[in-house]
Amino acid sequence: MSIPQPGKVRVVDLEEDVQLTAALKRHFPHPTTRKYQADLANRLYELLSDGNRDVVVEAPTGLGKTAAVYAAVAKYAEENNLRVLWLTRTASQVRHVSLETGMLPLFGRKLLCLHEVIAQIDQRRFNAACRATRYAHRCPYWPGKPRAVGRPMTVSELKDLGRRTLTCPYEVLTISMPTARGLVATHRQLGFLGWLLAKWRWSKERTILVLDEAQHVVSEALSMVKDSISLRTLKRAAREARKYGFNEISSELERAANHYESLLPGDGEAEVDDVLPSYTELREAGFEIQELKLRENLAPASHVLTVADFKASLGGSRPLLVREGRSLRLEAMADPKEVLEAVYDKWRATVTMSATVNAELLERLVGREMTLLRAGWPFGDNLSAAVVKGLTTKFEKRDEKLYSDAAWLLKLVAGRRSLVFLPSHEVLEEVLKRAEAEVLAEKQGMTQEEVEAVARAFEMDSKALVSVFNGRLAEGIDLSAELVLLIGVPFAAPTPRREKLLRRLKELLGDEDSARLHGLVLPAVYSAVQAAGRAIRGPEDNALVLLVDDRYRKLLPLLPR
């Protein structure tokens, strides 16, 4: 495969040992700086002060991006009467950033919910159920007597406060928002910015947006998925509609579910017609079902309303039908350029942070010039890598020999503190069947608690840990190890969705090579880098990374410095 080379954006390579300027020291949350930190803070502040609207920060995990970026944006915001909205991936990261910077955390309503019944409802139906319960005056904690808090608080502290005062913890946060100079929340808030800004009593034009872990925002846009719904939910909605007297809607939903089940006998994807009931019918029936459930003293969560939300996401377009094993779902598609343009639109300034961010693609999709601040590896020579030849996980090469060879490699490292990453759960299961060694593994379908238990067991044992690229153990977690095996290159499977993305990127970027680079090659390289980075979390760690796939030889020029 021919690997096209990336283009050029405006790049500033940061220096290791620089003094933090006096103006930023008051906002820097630590007494000393690490390598590259001071130059990152100094340069970012200078760029913002010079009128640069969009800055991308590329720096490895462990460098201390949060403290450096906060010092720069806090100083700039203070001088220009601006505020800072910091969005990151998970609630645990919200807590970390809030405690380090002092900004107000905005945890999700479901995470803070104290209602014994409503708190157990799935995220998809939670907001509508919570709203109906509040408006029916069935929540003993809402609104309570919320008072603004003067310091960042954890989820546990907010819940304890809510129980003591019979007050909704979420209302405590929202009443604290108007005076907060900075907010920290998850990327999920990108879908509720109108609400957030109204509660904050502020505007985009007077706000600096910091997108932390931004590779996930870009990846989600490139997935081209706006919303999804399982056929199991369609069937539940049909049963719910029939139970509460909406027989015609129930019949339409049953026919739709049966129709979609018949279209894909095996794994794959296909664009299909929308044969769901109308949005208006689903919405009105869902609201009435909520009211009827409240009268029965049941949680007012409605599967019919979930289908209505999905119908709204379609916006008249055709859904994509996806089958993976026994799982069938419908997806509403979105254009990646439109998604990212909406994310970056109208802010006073944006700072995009990631260890693996494609600044060139971001610049092309958003349509504005971006400056890349790039840091080197801060931990010396404690991470080395080598390519291992003689094996490939190409889709057409996935046979008994591949699985047996991978199982042999697993046996070799089983007694060492090792991390092994494979391209898919299907490959992982086939390798584990043949592995004559006891290992820890992140298997498909595990709960978050089970995944965390595997991670804890790895910290306490010398067994190898096996996971998949882009899995929950492949990023955002500390797994110090002496050896990392990246078996295979995590290219996306050849599906109609991938081909549609490549066609769209070709339109935007001008040629097929650039489309393949940004839509297929670089995402795979970044996934591999993220997985390898689990092993090194600080200067005291040392690791060897083995790139086990013939194709890595051609990808070496694309790996980080």
N, C-alpha and C positions, 0 to 999 in steps of 0.2 A: 504494500500500500504506500502510495506517495504521500508524504506529510507536508502540507504547505506551511510556510513560515508565517508567524503572526506579523501584523503590521506595526506601526509606531503610534504611540500617543505621547503627550508631553510627560516625560519621566524625570523625577528628581530622586537620585539615589542618596539615601541618608548616610550620615557619618556616625561612626561608633561612639566616639568620646567627644562630646560637646557639652558645654556648660548651659544649664537651663537659665534663660534670661530672668532677671530679677522680677520683671512684671508678671511672670507666670508662676513664680514660686508659691504665692499665696493660694493659688488654685490647685497646685499639684498636691495630691493627698498623701505623699510619702516623703520621708526626710532625705532620701537619696534617689538617684536615677540609675537605671540599668543601661546597657549598651543600646544605642539608637533612640532611647526614650526622649532625651532632651532635644535632640535634633528634630525628632518627629513633632514634639510640642511647639518648638520654635518656628519651624517651617510652616506648620499648619496655621498658626496664628498669623504669620506674615502673609500667607496666601489669602486668608479670609480678609485681612485688613486691606489688602491690595485689590479687593473686589472680585476675587475668584469665587464663582458661585458653586462649583461642584468639584470636590476633592475626593480622590480614592486613596485609601491607606492599605497597602499590602505589607503585612508583617506576620511572622510566624507566631503561633500560640506560645505564650510564656514570655514574650518580650515586654508586655505591660502596655498594650495599646490603649486600654481603658483609661488609665491614669493620664497618659500623655495627651490623648485626644480631649479628654475632659478639661485639662488645664487650658488648652488653647481655645476651645469653644466657650468655656465659662468666662474667660477674660474678654473675648470678643463680644459675647452677649452682654456682659456687664457694661462695656463701653458704649454699646449701641442700643440699649434698652430692648434687647431681644430675649427670647426664652429658648430653652433647649428641649427637644423631644427626642429621647434616646430609645430606639426600638431594637430589641434583640430576640433571640429565638424562643427561649423557654422561661418559665417562671423562676427557676433556680438561677438563671442568668440575670433576670430582673432583680432578684434579691442581692446578688453579688455586686452588680453595678450600683444599685441604690446605696448599699452599705459603704462602698468604696468612695462614692462621690457625694453622698448626702442628698441626692435628688429624691423626690417623692416616688415611691413605687406604685404603679397602677396594676394590681393583680386582677385577674378575671373574676367576674361575679360568681361563676360556678365554683372556682377554687376557694372562695371565701364563704360560700353558702353554709348557713347553720341549720336550715330547715331539714329535718330528718328524712323527709320523703323526697322533696324537690332536689336535694343535693345528689341523689342517686340516679337522676335521669341523665341519659347520655347527652353529650355536648350539643349534638345537632338539634335536639328538641328542648334543651334547657332554657334558653332565653325566652321563648314563647310561653313555656310552662311557668317560669318564674314571674313573668309579666302578668299573666292571668291570675296567678295566686296573689300577687301584691294588690292588684286592682280589686280583687274580691275580698280583700282584707282578711286573708287566710294565713298570712305569715306573721307569727308573733314577734319577729325581729324588725319588721319593716314598717315605717322607716326608723322607729325608735327615737332616740335623742342624740343624733350624731353631732360630734364636735370635732373641729379641725385638729389634726395632730401636728405637733411641732417638730417631729423627727421621723426618719425612715423607720418603719416597723415591718417585721416579718409576718408571714401568713399566720403563724401560730399566735403571735402577739395580737394581731388584729382580731382573730377569732376569740381569743380569751377576753379581749375588751368587749367584743360584741355580746358574749355570754353574760358577762358581769352587768352590763348596762341594758340588756335586751334591745340591742341595736344592730342593724344590718352592717357588717364590717365594710361592705362595698360603699354604703352611704357615707361612712367615715372618710373614706378616700375621696369620694367625689366632692364632699363639702370642703375638703382640704385643697382641692385643685386650684381654685381661682388665685390664690396667693403664691402658688409654687412657681419658682423660677425655672425649674427643670422637672420633667416627668420621665420615668422609665417604665416601659411596657413591652409586651411581646409584639411580634410582627402582625399578629392577628388584628391589632388596632388599625392597620392600614385599611381594613374594610369598614371601619367605624369612625373615620376621621371627622366627619361632620358632627357627630355626637361628642367626640372628645374635645374638639375645639370649642363647641358651645359650652360645655361644662367648665372648660378652662378659661372661658371668656377671653379668647385670644384668637389669632389668625395665622394662617400659613406664612403670610408675607412678613410677619414679625418673629418667625421661628427658624431656628437652625435644626434641621433633621439629621440625626446621626443613625445610620443603618448599620448596626453591629451584626456579625455573622451574615453579611449581605449575600453570600453565595446561595443561601437558601431562598432569598427573595428572587434572585435571578433564575435559579433552578426551577422554582415554582412557575415563573413566567414562561420558561422554555418548555415546561411540561404541557403547556397549552390547555390545562384543565382549570376551569373556573369553578366547577362544582361537580359532585357525583352523588349517585344514589344507587343502592343495591336493589336487585330484584326481590330480595327478601323483604326489604322495606315496602316495596310496592305491594307485596302479598299481605303484609301486616296492615297496610293502609286499606286494602280491599276488605279485610275482615273487620277492621274498625268501622269503616263506612257502613257496612251491612248491619253491624250490631246497633248502630245509632240511627238506623232508618234511611240511610242514603243509598238505596238499593241500585239505582242507575249508575251512580259514581262507582260503587263497588264492582258492578259488572264490567264497566269500562276498564277499571284497574286490573281486574282478573284477566280480561282479554289481552290487555297490553303486556302483562307479565308472561302469559303463555306464548304470545307472539314473539317476544324477544328471546325466550328460552329456546324456541325452535330455530332461530337464525344462525347460532354458532354452536355446532356440535362439539367442537374442540377448542383448545386455547387459541386466542387471537383477538383481533379488533375489526370492527366494521362500522362504517357510518350508516345509520338507519333512520327511518322516518319517525317522527314524533307522533305516537298514537295515544298519548296520555290525555285525560280530561282537561278542560280548559282551566286556566289559572283562576279565573273568577269563581268557577264552581268549586274548585278544591279549597280556595281560601275561605269562602263563606261556609262551606261544610266544616272545615277545620275549626273555625271560630265557634260554631255552634256545638261541635263535639266537645270543645274545651269547657263551655258553659255546662253542658250536660254532665261531664265528669265531675265538675266542682259540686254540682247538686248531689252527686252520689258519694261525695267525700273522697274522690279519687284525685290523683295528681293530674292536672290538666295538660298532659303531654299528648300531642296528636301526631300520628304518622301521616295523616292526610295533609296536615299543614307542612310537614317535611317535603312531601311531594309537590305541594304548591310552591315552596321556596325553590325547588329544583326547576320547576316549570318556568318560574320567573328568570332564573339564571340562563335558561336556553334562549330567551329573548327572540323566539321565532326560528332559531337555527335548528339544524338536525343534530341529535345526540350521537355520541360514539358509544357503541356497545362493546364491552370488554369482558372476555372470559379468561380467568386464571384458575385452572383446576375446577373445583366445584363452585367457585365464586363468579357471579355475574353482576355487572354494574353498568349503569348508564353514566356518561360524562358529558358535561356541557363544556364546549371548547372556547378558548379565548385567544386573541392575537397577542403574541409576546410583546410586540412593540407598543400596542395600545396599553397593555398592563403596566409596563415600566414607565411609559410617559406619564401615566396617571400617578404613579408612585412619586415621581420626581417633580411634578408640576407645582409651581407657584411658591415654593419655599424661598426664604431669604437666602439660604445656603444649605448645601447638603454635604455630609461627610459619610463616605461609604467605606466600611471596615471589613476586612477579611484576610485570612491567611492565603486563600485561593480565590482571587477575584479576577475576572476577565475584563479589565478596564477598557480595552479596545471595543469589545462587543457592547459593553454598557454605553460607551460614548456613541456608537452607531445607532443603537436602539432608542436611546433617549433623545438623541439629536442635538446634544450640546457638548461643547468642549470640556473635557475633564483633565485634571492634573493628577498624576499618579505619584504618591510618595511611597518609595519602596525601601524597606529595611532588609538587611542581610540576616544571616543566621547568627543569633546572639550567643550561642553556646559553644563556640570553638569547633573542634574537630571530633565531637562526641557522637556524630551520626555519619555513617558511611553506607554506601550502597554498591551493589554489584548485580549485573544481569546474569541470570542462569538460563542457558540455552537448552533446546531439545524438547520443549513442551509449549503448547499453545491451547488456549481455551476457546478458540474460534468456534462459533456455533456448529459449523459443519464438521468439526474435529472432536466433538464431545462424544467419546465412545468409551468402551471398556478400558482401553489402554490409558486414556487420559485419567480416568477415575482411579485406576490402579497405581499409576505413577504418582498422582497427588496423594493417595493414601500412603504410599511408601515414604514420601517426603514428610508426611504428618508423623509417621512412626519414628523417623529420624530425630525430630525435634520434640517429641512428646515429653521427654524428661527434662527439658530446658524451659526457662521462663520465656516463652515464645508467644507471639501473636501470629495467627494465620488468617488471611482474608481470601475469600473465594468470590467468584462473580455473581452467584445466585444461590438461593436456598435449595434449588433443585440440585445444583452441583454439590453443595455442601452435604445434602442427604446421601447422595450417591458415594461420595468420598468416605463419609462416616461408616457406611455399610461395609466398606472394605478395609477400614483402618483397624489394625491389630494393636491398638493403643488406647489407653484411657485418657480422654481429653475433656476439657470444658467446651461447651458450644452454645452459641446463641441460635436457637432453632425458631423456625417460623411459627407465629401464633403465640409466642411467649408474652405474658403480661409485663408491664414495666417493672413490677416488683420482682418477677422472675429474672429479668435481664439484670437488674441491680444485684440480685443474689449471685448470679454468675460472676459479675465483676468483683464482688467481695470475695468469692471463693478463689478467684485468680490472685488477688492480693495476698491471700493467706497460703497459697500452694505454689508448687513449681510446675504444675501441669501446663501444657499448651492450651491456649484459648483459641477457638475457631469461630469466626464470624463471617459476615458478608460485607462487601463494599457497600457503602451508603446505609448500612444497618445502624442500629442504635449504639453498638459498641465501636463503630468506625469513626465517630466524631463526638466532640463535646464531653469526653470522659477521660480521666487519667488512668492509663494502663501501662505503667512503666515496664519495659521488657528489654532483654538483651538481644533478642532476635525477632525480626519481623519478616514473614513470608507473604509477599503479594503474588498469589497464584492467579495468573490471568490479568487481562486488562478489562476494566469494567465498562466496556462499550455498551450503549443502549441496544436492546434487542431490535432486530429489523422488523418494525411494525408499520402499519399505515400511518400511525401518529408520527413516528419518527420521520417517515418520508415526507409527510405534510410539513413538518417543522423545517426540514432541509430545503424544501421548495420555497417556503416563506423567507428563510434566511438568504437564499440565493437572490430573491427579489430585493431584499434590503441591502445586501452586501455586494451584489453585482456579479458574483461568479460562484461556480460550484465548489471550487477548492476552499474559498473562504467560508462558505456555508458548512462544509464538512469539518473544517478546523474548529469553528466556534460552536457548532451544533452537535458534534459527535466526538471529536478528538480531545479538545481541551476539557470538556466535562469529565471524560474518563480519566485524564491525567490528574485533574484536581481531586477526584474521588480517591485515586490511589495515594496522592500526597496526604490527604486528610487521614486516611487509614494509617499510613506510615508514621504520621505525627503523633499517634497515640503513645508511642514508646518513649518519646523524649518530652518531658514536662518541665525540665529545669537543668541547670548546669551540672548537677550531680549524676544525671542519667547518661548512659552510653548504649548505643544500639547499632546493629548491623541490619540493613534492609536488603533482602534478596528479591529482585524483580524477576519472577519466574514466568517468563513468557517470551518467545522469540521476538514478538512485536515491540518490546520495550527498547530494543536497540535503535529503532527509528524514532522513538519518542523521547530519547534522552535530551535532545536540544530544547524540548518544551518543559523539562522539569525545572523547579526553582533553583536559584543559584546556591 
